[in-house]
């Protein structure tokens, strides 16, 4: 069985909100064994984090005979060393799950979505990058994870007709293109540039992006001071 197929089976177990029974756990562990021999390059650290978490959780589940109501801090500490170490292991496991999810969205057949879904995801990406979310009540950390997932999905689902490599040369600004523009027209860019902004624009009266970038430094410094309590 391929890693993608095994990972899909593992995910169905992880995402199941019901407490696992022994049969479900064994199915999960079988899928994990199938996947272990084909872990993609670059994901070994993430895989190790998942396995480390799994092995301790298996110990916990068997110690309470798969009854989640019997799990307490003493049992958790006995398996992980301490409650704090259990929390750290869970955090590493969650980050690992997110990383492998993003890899699978970009590389596993059947993960790609249609052009409409691509547009919907791109809307969410744009909103989030601008500091706006369609769901402001969501936890900020979860919003960042969702954003990473959307980017991974969008990257694997770019419709052929808007493939970046095919259209990138049509989206650029040069000094010649600015001939006849009003002097009040200014060009902004977050920098650094790639191919979309010609160097010859730098010397024109329209270029405002260097000032934009320079102004961003004290603004970010002020925001950091504000959130850290250095200023009120």
C-alpha positions as CSV (number, residue, x, y, z in Angstrom):
1,X,0.0,0.0,0.0
2,X,1.3,3.5,-0.8
3,X,2.1,6.1,1.8
4,X,-0.8,8.2,0.6
5,X,-3.3,5.4,1.0
6,X,-2.0,4.5,4.4
7,X,-2.0,8.1,5.5
8,X,-5.7,8.4,4.4
9,X,-6.6,5.5,6.7
10,X,-4.6,6.9,9.5
11,X,-6.3,10.3,9.2
12,X,-9.7,8.8,9.3
13,X,-8.8,7.4,12.7
14,X,-7.2,10.6,14.0
15,X,-10.2,12.7,12.9
16,X,-12.7,10.4,14.5
17,X,-14.1,12.2,17.5
18,X,-15.3,9.0,19.2
19,X,-13.0,7.3,21.7
20,X,-11.2,4.5,20.0
21,X,-11.8,0.8,20.8
22,X,-9.2,-1.9,20.5
23,X,-10.2,-2.9,17.0
24,X,-10.1,0.6,15.7
25,X,-6.7,1.1,17.3
26,X,-5.3,-2.1,15.7
27,X,-6.6,-0.9,12.3
28,X,-4.8,2.4,12.8
29,X,-1.5,0.7,13.8
30,X,-1.8,-1.7,10.8
31,X,-2.0,1.4,8.5
32,X,0.9,3.0,10.3
33,X,3.0,-0.1,9.8
34,X,2.1,-0.1,6.1
35,X,3.1,3.6,5.8
36,X,6.3,3.2,7.8
37,X,8.2,1.7,4.9
38,X,7.4,4.5,2.5
39,X,7.7,7.7,4.5
40,X,8.7,10.5,2.0
41,X,12.1,12.1,2.3
42,X,11.8,15.2,4.4
43,X,9.1,13.9,6.7
44,X,11.0,11.5,8.9
45,X,11.2,13.9,11.8
46,X,7.4,14.4,11.6
47,X,6.8,10.7,11.3
48,X,9.0,10.0,14.4
49,X,7.0,12.6,16.4
50,X,3.7,10.9,15.5
51,X,5.1,7.4,16.3
52,X,6.4,8.7,19.7
53,X,3.1,10.1,20.6
54,X,1.2,7.1,19.4
55,X,3.2,4.6,21.4
56,X,2.6,6.4,24.6
57,X,-1.1,6.9,23.9
58,X,-1.4,3.1,23.2
59,X,0.1,2.5,26.6
60,X,-2.4,4.9,28.2
61,X,-5.4,3.3,26.4
62,X,-4.5,-0.2,27.4
63,X,-3.9,0.8,31.0
64,X,-7.5,2.1,31.3
65,X,-9.0,-0.7,29.2
66,X,-10.0,1.9,26.5
67,X,-12.2,3.8,28.9
68,X,-11.3,7.5,28.5
69,X,-13.1,8.4,31.7
70,X,-10.4,6.6,33.7
71,X,-7.6,8.6,32.2
72,X,-6.0,10.9,34.8
73,X,-2.8,12.9,35.3
74,X,-1.1,10.1,37.1
75,X,-1.6,7.7,34.2
76,X,-0.5,10.3,31.7
77,X,2.5,11.2,33.7
78,X,3.4,7.5,34.0
79,X,3.4,7.1,30.2
80,X,5.1,10.4,29.2
81,X,7.2,11.2,32.3
82,X,5.1,14.2,33.3
83,X,2.0,16.0,32.3
84,X,4.1,18.8,30.8
85,X,6.0,16.3,28.7
86,X,2.7,14.9,27.5
87,X,1.6,18.4,26.4
88,X,4.9,19.0,24.6
89,X,4.6,15.6,22.8
90,X,1.0,16.4,21.8
91,X,2.1,19.7,20.4
92,X,4.9,18.0,18.4
93,X,2.4,15.4,17.1
94,X,-0.1,18.1,16.0
95,X,2.6,20.0,14.1
96,X,3.7,16.8,12.5
97,X,0.1,15.9,11.5
98,X,-0.3,19.4,9.9
99,X,3.0,19.0,8.0
100,X,2.2,15.6,6.6
101,X,-1.3,16.8,5.8
102,X,0.1,19.6,3.7
103,X,2.5,17.2,1.9
104,X,-0.4,14.8,1.1
105,X,-2.6,17.6,-0.2
106,X,0.2,18.6,-2.6
107,X,1.4,15.1,-3.6
108,X,-1.3,12.5,-3.2
109,X,-3.6,11.7,-6.1
110,X,-7.2,12.7,-5.5
111,X,-6.2,15.6,-3.3
112,X,-6.5,18.2,-6.0
113,X,-9.7,20.2,-6.2
114,X,-11.6,21.9,-9.0
115,X,-11.2,25.5,-10.2
116,X,-14.1,26.8,-8.2
117,X,-12.7,25.3,-5.0
118,X,-9.3,26.8,-5.9
119,X,-11.0,30.3,-6.2
120,X,-12.8,29.8,-2.9
121,X,-9.5,28.8,-1.2
122,X,-7.7,31.7,-2.8
123,X,-10.3,34.1,-1.4
124,X,-9.7,32.7,2.1
125,X,-5.9,32.9,1.6
126,X,-6.2,36.6,0.5
127,X,-8.4,37.5,3.4
128,X,-6.2,35.8,6.0
129,X,-3.0,37.4,4.6
130,X,-4.7,40.8,4.8
131,X,-5.5,40.1,8.5
132,X,-9.2,39.4,7.8
133,X,-10.9,36.0,8.3
134,X,-14.3,34.8,7.3
135,X,-14.6,33.4,10.8
136,X,-13.1,35.8,13.4
137,X,-14.2,33.5,16.3
138,X,-11.8,30.8,15.3
139,X,-8.6,30.3,17.5
140,X,-5.7,32.3,15.9
141,X,-3.4,29.3,15.9
142,X,-6.1,27.2,14.2
143,X,-6.6,30.0,11.6
144,X,-2.8,29.8,10.8
145,X,-3.0,26.1,10.4
146,X,-6.0,26.4,8.1
147,X,-4.2,29.1,6.1
148,X,-1.3,26.7,5.6
149,X,-3.7,24.0,4.6
150,X,-5.4,26.3,2.1
151,X,-2.1,27.3,0.6
152,X,-1.1,23.6,0.2
153,X,-4.4,22.7,-1.4
154,X,-4.4,25.7,-3.7
155,X,-0.9,24.9,-4.8
156,X,-1.9,21.4,-5.8
157,X,-5.1,22.6,-7.5
158,X,-3.9,25.5,-9.6
159,X,-6.0,25.1,-12.8
160,X,-3.8,24.7,-15.9
161,X,-5.2,27.8,-17.5
162,X,-3.8,29.9,-14.7
163,X,-0.5,28.1,-14.2
164,X,2.0,30.6,-12.8
165,X,4.8,29.6,-15.1
166,X,2.5,30.2,-18.1
167,X,1.1,33.6,-17.1
168,X,3.8,35.2,-15.0
169,X,5.3,37.1,-17.9
170,X,2.0,38.8,-18.5
171,X,2.0,40.4,-15.0
172,X,4.7,42.9,-14.6
173,X,5.3,46.7,-14.6
174,X,8.1,48.5,-16.4
175,X,9.0,52.1,-16.8
176,X,7.8,52.2,-20.3
177,X,4.3,51.0,-19.2
178,X,4.1,54.1,-17.0
179,X,4.4,56.6,-19.8
180,X,1.4,59.0,-19.6
181,X,0.5,58.0,-16.1
182,X,-0.5,60.8,-13.7
183,X,2.2,61.8,-11.3
184,X,-0.1,61.1,-8.3
185,X,-0.3,57.4,-9.3
186,X,2.0,55.5,-6.9
187,X,3.1,51.9,-7.0
188,X,3.3,49.8,-3.9
189,X,4.9,46.4,-3.4
190,X,5.6,44.4,-0.2
191,X,9.1,43.5,-1.5
192,X,11.2,41.6,-2.3
193,X,10.4,41.5,-5.9
194,X,10.8,38.6,-8.4
195,X,10.0,39.3,-12.0
196,X,6.8,41.4,-11.6
197,X,8.5,44.8,-11.1
198,X,11.3,46.0,-13.3
199,X,14.3,47.7,-11.8
200,X,13.8,50.7,-14.1
201,X,10.6,51.7,-12.2
202,X,12.8,52.5,-9.1
203,X,13.9,55.8,-10.5
204,X,10.4,57.0,-11.4
205,X,8.2,59.3,-9.4
206,X,5.7,56.5,-9.1
207,X,7.8,54.2,-7.0
208,X,6.7,54.3,-3.4
209,X,7.6,50.8,-2.4
210,X,11.0,51.6,-0.8
211,X,9.3,54.1,1.4
212,X,6.5,51.6,2.1
213,X,9.1,49.0,3.2
214,X,11.0,51.5,5.3
215,X,7.8,52.7,7.0
216,X,6.9,49.1,7.8
217,X,9.9,48.7,10.1
218,X,8.9,51.2,12.8
219,X,5.2,50.1,12.5
220,X,6.2,46.5,13.2
221,X,8.4,47.6,16.0
222,X,5.6,49.6,17.6
223,X,3.2,46.7,17.2
224,X,5.7,44.3,18.9
225,X,6.1,46.7,21.8
226,X,2.4,47.1,22.1
227,X,1.6,43.3,22.2
228,X,4.6,42.7,24.6
229,X,3.3,45.4,26.9
230,X,6.3,47.8,26.5
231,X,4.0,50.6,25.6
232,X,0.3,51.3,26.3
